[in-house]
Amino acid sequence: MSATEFTTDLRDVEFVLFDQLHVHEVLSSFPRYADYDRDMYLSIVAEADRIAHEIIAPINKIGDREGCRFDGKGTVTTPKGYPEAFKFMSDNGWIGLVADTEWGGTGLPHIMEMAAGELLTGACVAFATYSGLTRGVANLISSFGSPEMKERYVRKLNQGRWAGTMLLTEAGAGSSVGDNRCKAHPTDRPGVYTLEGEKIFISGGEQDLTENIVHVVLARVPNAPPGTKGLSIFIVPKFIPNDDGSLGDRNDIVCVGIEEKMGIHGSATCTMSLGSNQPCFGWRIGDENAGMRIMFHLMNEARIMVGVQGESTAAAAYYNALDFAKERIQGPDIHDVANGWTPSVSILKHPDVRRMLMTMRVLIENMRSLLFTTALRMDLADLSADAEQRERHANFVDLMVPVCKAHCTDCGFDVTRLAMQVMGGYGYCGDYPVEQYLRDNKICSIYEGTNGIQAMDLLGRKLRMKNGVLFMEWLAEFTAELDAAKGKGLDKEVTELEKARDQVGAAAMHLAKFAFDGNFSSAMLHASNFLTALGEVVLGQHALAQAVTARRLLDAGEGERAFLEGKLANLRFYCFNLLPHATTLSRVIRSGDETCLESELFAEV
Ligand SMILES: Cc1cc2nc3c(=O)[nH]c(=O)nc-3n(C[C@H](O)[C@H](O)[C@H](O)COP(=O)(O)OP(=O)(O)OC[C@H]3O[C@@H](n4cnc5c(N)ncnc54)[C@H](O)[C@@H]3O)c2cc1C
């Protein structure tokens, strides 16, 4: 461990995978993963960790300092080392991790994509954007494309020979995707359109990593209904593939500029012009006007992966800060102050620094557990033989997507901010990587739907889906876990969690009533507060799950005592220091105060 080098915690990754989730046992009951044993999973984690350290982490700082370059004529050059690293990832099967081997993928379960993803993403989040989007586009075309589209694109995307992007955002259509104006005109070839418009903020819209780029674009066909219901989705390749798979004509989708931005400098954020000089051909996926439904498919997975971005950069920052705190000598031990002058000690000894480090640690370990659990439930939603079970797992994933995306990115930023605080002025300066992690981390709460939009999705859609079943099922599962944890020496913490669970339940009921009465602004005023409160309780649930696991191992005399006792301390700290905030938020939500909705406010400008 070092205050400057990229550091990971494989012990904790393995604890969640094997001791807590029993991935090797749970998945081996399904034919698809019958041959995967613990050693196989361990070797995947170890290899991802090696690649993260040896191949990816070394390009992180270079990418930040050098950034992407645009030549003014449509060409974008990524930072030094990016093309070689991307080629390595492609050649070694790290792009289409979950996709079937017959479609060029590696065939791993989602949980391993998540575990490997944490290590690989934390090493360089900017670089991870290229493979993440490629994976998502391959998955989207696999699920919704015609057999011919699948044949043409999916293998090459999964192999990383071609990269994928998603083009939703326009200058006038950010969060309000339904305001998209990009036009799609039918041609005389069925399913083929010419597209016209401009998209902004497109990650990887142009790059020098792959020979071709497969854009998926939202656009509006003639006479489409307004809003999201009138959006269709198209494959728009940079080079139109010939029937034999070779690259054909250059399509008129061109990068006309890239953004200067706060972080992720190695990820090219492009303005893309479609059809401004020549026809820009697009191939429609699915039916006309079905674009949003299809795009949501890509967005669910992408949103969880953004949660991983938030958590993994925060984890990298935490390990640096922890090491720094051990080394940095400053100020006397508080017990010695009364004795006059005493030598300075490591800042790790100061209570305020310990508070910050503990907050960071517990948030990271709880987020890791939440993200891995959600990925495992994705696997179970795909694999379970029983339709009811499949639906239950899918419900869990649907409910947790906004929590993973928004709460993990908010907490991730907080953790990274604390890492800088622990390091004082050194943390603020470029010799240490934490200032880059902080800058890189911020975008996670903004793209893939801002966290405010995630909160509205949770409250306005997920809580109402299937008459509230998603939330009720989660409550029932959590209650069963709380009951099972009683009598194991964790009762005080269980009581705190029960109180917080009831508070979040009361907040949900309160907000549901607003929605029922058609009082949407009162409900949405508290959407973010509600998401945070739920996220805080969910992270408490994961602290409990880990503590229960640790207790079991301790009682059995297995595992490393100090590490396992650390999990019990995590739960204690979380319940008495961080969880009470969920109760405060529940009170805020139910306070009836709507000051900020008063129309006179902000009128002076
Ligand atoms: C580095 C980077 C990479 C990106 N990559 C991609 C990409 O690959 N593809 C792509 O299509 N887009 C991409 N984006 C765009 C990104 O998804 C949008 O920036 C984001 O969705 C927010 O849109 P906006 O910036 O227009 O903000 P706005 O929509 O203007 O939002 C501004 C604020 O208002 C709030 N707000 C907006 N509408 C509402 C509402 N109805 N109710 C409550 N609050 C609201 C938002 O939460 C936010 O706080 C990227 C952006 C960046 C910066």
The ligand as a MOL file (V3000), in Angstrom:
LIG
                    3D

  0  0  0     0  0            999 V3000
M  V30 BEGIN CTAB
M  V30 COUNTS 53 58 0 0 0
M  V30 BEGIN ATOM
M  V30 1 C -18.2670 13.9180 -19.4620 0
M  V30 2 C -19.6370 13.6420 -19.9550 0
M  V30 3 C -19.8800 12.4810 -20.6690 0
M  V30 4 C -21.1630 12.2270 -21.1630 0
M  V30 5 N -21.3830 11.1290 -21.9560 0
M  V30 6 C -22.5770 11.0010 -22.5890 0
M  V30 7 C -22.7870 9.9920 -23.5920 0
M  V30 8 O -21.9110 9.1750 -23.8550 0
M  V30 9 N -23.9750 9.9620 -24.2450 0
M  V30 10 C -24.9700 10.8470 -23.9790 0
M  V30 11 O -26.0100 10.7860 -24.6210 0
M  V30 12 N -24.8170 11.8160 -23.0330 0
M  V30 13 C -23.6500 11.9060 -22.3480 0
M  V30 14 N -23.4650 12.9060 -21.4220 0
M  V30 15 C -24.5720 13.7850 -21.1130 0
M  V30 16 C -25.1380 13.5500 -19.7110 0
M  V30 17 O -25.8370 12.3630 -19.6650 0
M  V30 18 C -25.9730 14.8010 -19.3870 0
M  V30 19 O -25.0630 15.8400 -19.1140 0
M  V30 20 C -26.9050 14.5780 -18.2270 0
M  V30 21 O -27.9070 13.6760 -18.5930 0
M  V30 22 C -27.5460 15.8750 -17.7440 0
M  V30 23 O -28.0370 16.6520 -18.7820 0
M  V30 24 P -27.6350 18.2010 -18.8610 0
M  V30 25 O -26.1740 18.2800 -18.7410 0
M  V30 26 O -28.2640 18.7750 -20.0660 0
M  V30 27 O -28.2400 18.8280 -17.5630 0
M  V30 28 P -29.7480 19.3430 -17.3790 0
M  V30 29 O -30.6870 18.3450 -17.9060 0
M  V30 30 O -29.8570 20.7390 -17.8980 0
M  V30 31 O -29.8620 19.3550 -15.8080 0
M  V30 32 C -29.3730 20.4040 -14.9790 0
M  V30 33 C -29.9040 20.2040 -13.5580 0
M  V30 34 O -31.3340 20.2450 -13.5560 0
M  V30 35 C -31.8620 19.0540 -13.0290 0
M  V30 36 N -33.0760 18.6980 -13.7640 0
M  V30 37 C -33.2410 18.6550 -15.0920 0
M  V30 38 N -34.4890 18.2860 -15.3940 0
M  V30 39 C -35.1240 18.0850 -14.2370 0
M  V30 40 C -36.4430 17.6770 -13.8890 0
M  V30 41 N -37.3730 17.3900 -14.7960 0
M  V30 42 N -36.7580 17.5750 -12.5800 0
M  V30 43 C -35.8330 17.8340 -11.6380 0
M  V30 44 N -34.5840 18.2320 -11.9080 0
M  V30 45 C -34.2220 18.3470 -13.1940 0
M  V30 46 C -30.7840 18.0110 -13.1840 0
M  V30 47 O -30.9030 16.9460 -12.2430 0
M  V30 48 C -29.5230 18.8460 -12.9740 0
M  V30 49 O -29.2760 18.9670 -11.6130 0
M  V30 50 C -22.2070 13.1370 -20.8930 0
M  V30 51 C -21.9480 14.2850 -20.1520 0
M  V30 52 C -20.6860 14.5560 -19.6970 0
M  V30 53 C -20.4400 15.8350 -18.9600 0
M  V30 END ATOM
M  V30 BEGIN BOND
M  V30 1 1 1 2
M  V30 2 1 2 3
M  V30 3 2 2 52
M  V30 4 2 3 4
M  V30 5 1 4 5
M  V30 6 1 4 50
M  V30 7 2 5 6
M  V30 8 1 6 7
M  V30 9 1 6 13
M  V30 10 2 7 8
M  V30 11 1 7 9
M  V30 12 1 9 10
M  V30 13 2 10 11
M  V30 14 1 10 12
M  V30 15 2 12 13
M  V30 16 1 13 14
M  V30 17 1 14 15
M  V30 18 1 14 50
M  V30 19 1 15 16
M  V30 20 1 16 17
M  V30 21 1 16 18
M  V30 22 1 18 19
M  V30 23 1 18 20
M  V30 24 1 20 21
M  V30 25 1 20 22
M  V30 26 1 22 23
M  V30 27 1 23 24
M  V30 28 2 24 25
M  V30 29 1 24 26
M  V30 30 1 24 27
M  V30 31 1 27 28
M  V30 32 2 28 29
M  V30 33 1 28 30
M  V30 34 1 28 31
M  V30 35 1 31 32
M  V30 36 1 32 33
M  V30 37 1 33 34
M  V30 38 1 33 48
M  V30 39 1 34 35
M  V30 40 1 35 36
M  V30 41 1 35 46
M  V30 42 1 36 37
M  V30 43 1 36 45
M  V30 44 2 37 38
M  V30 45 1 38 39
M  V30 46 1 39 40
M  V30 47 2 39 45
M  V30 48 1 40 41
M  V30 49 2 40 42
M  V30 50 1 42 43
M  V30 51 2 43 44
M  V30 52 1 44 45
M  V30 53 1 46 47
M  V30 54 1 46 48
M  V30 55 1 48 49
M  V30 56 2 50 51
M  V30 57 1 51 52
M  V30 58 1 52 53
M  V30 END BOND
M  V30 END CTAB
M  END
